[in-house]
Amino acid sequence: MADIRKPMPDFSDVQSGSSSTARETPKSAVQEQTYTVKKGDSLSKIAKSLYGDASRWRRIFEANRDIIKDPDLIYPDQVLKIPNENA
């Protein structure tokens, strides 16, 4: 029976400190902001305050579908995840 061995990889030309193809995600893209709902708040008011555009309320709604079933019903003291403005 023939001895079939796979050749060993040659790492003789690898230099210490060389870069890899892996990229780090910028911290600003990973950080999650939160917002605690106050009496009288609505998703559009929160979007206007945080994004400068009330029509972006859907971003907040989509990020919080696990706790918000109806976008017209949010409650004081709810803690909402606020997606990064550029995400």
N, C-alpha and C positions, 0 to 999 in steps of 0.2 A: 504494500500500500504506500502510495506516495505521501510525503510529508508536505501538506499544503498549509503554509503559514501566510498570514496577511503581513505585508510590509509595515514596519513601524513608521509613524509619521516623523518627518525630519524637522525638528525645531531649532536647528543649529543657527539659522539666520534671524531668529526672533530677538529683538532688542528690548531691553528693560525700559519701561516707561513709554512704549509706543502706544498709540491710540487704538481703540477698538471701534467696531461699528455700532456698539450700543450707545444710545443717546439718553441723556438725563432729561426728564420732563421739568421745565421751569417751575419753580415753587409757586409762582403766581397762578399757574394753570391748575395746580393741585389743591391749593388752599381753598377751603370752603368757608364762606361767610354764613352767618346765621342772622336772623332778624326775629325779635320777639314782638308778636302782634300786640298792638295797643287798641283800646276801645276806639271805634270809629274808623279803623283801618279797613282798607279793601286791597285786593291784589293790585289794582290799577294805581291806587295811591302809593303803595309801597314801591311799585315799579317806577312811578314818576319821581319819587324821592331818591331812589337808589340808582336808577339808570337815566333819569332825565326824560323818560318817555313812558307815559301811562300805558301805551299800547303793547308794551313788552311784558305785561302781566302774565301772559301764557308761559313764558320761560320759568317764572317762579312756580306757577301751577304745575307744570310738567315735572319740575324737580322735586315736588312735594306730593305727588299723586298717592304716595303711601299713606299720607295723613290727611289729605284734602280730597274729598269725594266730589264736592260741589264748589266751584271757584267763587260762588257768591256767599259761601258760608265758611268764614274763618272766625276764630274766636280769640279774645284777649288771652295773652300768655302762651299761645301756641308759638313754638319755635320753628321757624321756617328755614330751609336751606336756600341760600341765595346763590344761583350760578354765577360764575365769573362773567363779567360783562362781555368779554371777548370770546367766550366759549360758544 
